Amino acid sequence: MKKLTDISSLIQLLDDPDELVYSHVKIQIMSIGEGAIPNLEEAWESNLFGVLFQNRIEELIHEIQFDAVAKSLNEWAHAKGASLLDGVMIINRYQYPDFDQEKMLKTLEQIQQDIWLELNTNLTAFEQVKVINHILFQIYGFSGNTLDYHSPKNSFLSEVLETKKGNPLSLSLIYSIISQNLDLPIYGVNLPHHFILAYLDRFSLYKTNNIFETDVLFYVNPFSKGTVFSKKEIDYFLEQLKLDPEDSFFKPATNVSIIRRALSNLENSYTKLGNDDRVKEIKHLISQLED
């Protein structure tokens, strides 16, 4: 990494009106990466040079942070998306680079602890889901954001944990991540136009040892406060949409495909807002998930 004095000297050149000079300096600072951000923020706060200088610093900080998110997402995908929560937190850093990760984890842990205290080995799968529903939707007050369904905020978990409002995917993420931590076989399903959860048959899972080949006991819709339903309801839903049934509409989705769905939701949200710059960035992030 360059010495601090070198970084400071480069930052001072950001005020140069010559675009060629700025372009060269920008490349130099971008090559330093996230290590340059503290100095950039300090320079911005000092406001020594004016609006052009501050605008360029804001642009640089955003580009550095965006590149870091894209790199992290690519590395996560190439590791086969081993941790769904890690993928969710990477997306969160796109909008909130400095969000309190420890606070998010503690919130999830507290909800998990409250659910665990109500569970016991004698409960049926349906009774376990009733416990989760009670804690999430009655005690904590989570619900679907029907008033602002397409808001980008519904896709960022730190925001959903704060407001208790989310879209089908974000609520399903909270539900499934906590459930799996409690050793409950509840996984996300990429149903068209709606994201749901599947409670897998434990005996089938023991035999196959593969969540993608395991039978499903029933499905759960977190967006409607944990409503339980069967395969027949999905068949009817697909029939209404005039879609042919596919295995992926009934079976658990991979973590990578779930994160791709989350990014697609964001792309749709920004498209509706007419934010072309954000749409372009999200498309780039989606490309980082490709093989």
QUIKA-V546944 format. One record per residue. N is the residue number from 1. RES is the residue in three letters. BURIAL is 1 if it has 16 or more other ideal C-beta (glycine too) atoms within 10 Angstrom, else 0. Layout:
n: [N/N]
res: [RES/RES]
burial: [BURIAL/BURIAL]
This chain:
n: [1/2/3/4/5/6/7/8/9/10/11/12/13/14/15/16/17/18/19/20/21/22/23/24/25/26/27/28/29/30/31/32/33/34/35/36/37/38/39/40/41/42/43/44/45/46/47/48/49/50/51/52/53/54/55/56/57/58/59/60/61/62/63/64/65/66/67/68/69/70/71/72/73/74/75/76/77/78/79/80/81/82/83/84/85/86/87/88/89/90/91/92/93/94/95/96/97/98/99/100/101/102/103/104/105/106/107/108/109/110/111/112/113/114/115/116/117/118/119/120/121/122/123/124/125/126/127/128/129/130/131/132/133/134/135/136/137/138/139/140/141/142/143/144/145/146/147/148/149/150/151/152/153/154/155/156/157/158/159/160/161/162/163/164/165/166/167/168/169/170/171/172/173/174/175/176/177/178/179/180/181/182/183/184/185/186/187/188/189/190/191/192/193/194/195/196/197/198/199/200/201/202/203/204/205/206/207/208/209/210/211/212/213/214/215/216/217/218/219/220/221/222/223/224/225/226/227/228/229/230/231/232/233/234/235/236/237/238/239/240/241/242/243/244/245/246/247/248/249/250/251/252/253/254/255/256/257/258/259/260/261/262/263/264/265/266/267/268/269/270/271/272/273/274/275/276/277/278/279/280/281/282/283/284/285/286/287/288/289/290/291]
res: [MET/LYS/LYS/LEU/THR/ASP/ILE/SER/SER/LEU/ILE/GLN/LEU/LEU/ASP/ASP/PRO/ASP/GLU/LEU/VAL/TYR/SER/HIS/VAL/LYS/ILE/GLN/ILE/MET/SER/ILE/GLY/GLU/GLY/ALA/ILE/PRO/ASN/LEU/GLU/GLU/ALA/TRP/GLU/SER/ASN/LEU/PHE/GLY/VAL/LEU/PHE/GLN/ASN/ARG/ILE/GLU/GLU/LEU/ILE/HIS/GLU/ILE/GLN/PHE/ASP/ALA/VAL/ALA/LYS/SER/LEU/ASN/GLU/TRP/ALA/HIS/ALA/LYS/GLY/ALA/SER/LEU/LEU/ASP/GLY/VAL/MET/ILE/ILE/ASN/ARG/TYR/GLN/TYR/PRO/ASP/PHE/ASP/GLN/GLU/LYS/MET/LEU/LYS/THR/LEU/GLU/GLN/ILE/GLN/GLN/ASP/ILE/TRP/LEU/GLU/LEU/ASN/THR/ASN/LEU/THR/ALA/PHE/GLU/GLN/VAL/LYS/VAL/ILE/ASN/HIS/ILE/LEU/PHE/GLN/ILE/TYR/GLY/PHE/SER/GLY/ASN/THR/LEU/ASP/TYR/HIS/SER/PRO/LYS/ASN/SER/PHE/LEU/SER/GLU/VAL/LEU/GLU/THR/LYS/LYS/GLY/ASN/PRO/LEU/SER/LEU/SER/LEU/ILE/TYR/SER/ILE/ILE/SER/GLN/ASN/LEU/ASP/LEU/PRO/ILE/TYR/GLY/VAL/ASN/LEU/PRO/HIS/HIS/PHE/ILE/LEU/ALA/TYR/LEU/ASP/ARG/PHE/SER/LEU/TYR/LYS/THR/ASN/ASN/ILE/PHE/GLU/THR/ASP/VAL/LEU/PHE/TYR/VAL/ASN/PRO/PHE/SER/LYS/GLY/THR/VAL/PHE/SER/LYS/LYS/GLU/ILE/ASP/TYR/PHE/LEU/GLU/GLN/LEU/LYS/LEU/ASP/PRO/GLU/ASP/SER/PHE/PHE/LYS/PRO/ALA/THR/ASN/VAL/SER/ILE/ILE/ARG/ARG/ALA/LEU/SER/ASN/LEU/GLU/ASN/SER/TYR/THR/LYS/LEU/GLY/ASN/ASP/ASP/ARG/VAL/LYS/GLU/ILE/LYS/HIS/LEU/ILE/SER/GLN/LEU/GLU/ASP]
burial: [0/0/0/0/0/0/1/0/0/1/1/0/0/1/1/1/0/0/0/0/0/1/0/0/1/1/0/1/1/0/0/1/0/0/0/1/1/0/1/1/0/0/1/1/0/0/0/0/1/0/0/0/1/1/0/1/1/0/0/1/1/0/0/1/1/1/0/1/1/1/0/1/1/1/0/1/1/0/0/0/1/0/0/1/1/1/1/1/1/1/1/1/1/1/1/0/1/0/1/0/0/0/0/1/0/0/1/1/0/0/1/1/0/1/1/0/0/0/1/0/0/0/0/0/1/0/0/1/1/0/1/1/1/1/1/1/1/0/0/1/0/1/1/1/1/0/0/0/0/0/1/1/1/1/1/1/1/1/1/1/1/0/1/0/1/1/1/1/1/1/1/1/1/1/1/1/1/1/1/0/0/1/0/1/1/1/1/1/1/1/1/0/0/1/1/1/1/1/1/1/1/0/0/1/0/0/0/0/0/0/1/0/0/1/0/1/1/1/1/1/1/1/1/0/1/1/0/1/0/0/0/0/0/1/0/0/1/1/0/0/0/0/0/0/0/0/0/0/1/1/1/1/1/1/1/1/0/1/1/1/1/1/1/0/1/1/1/0/1/1/0/0/0/0/0/0/0/1/1/0/1/1/0/0/1/1/0/1/1/0/0]
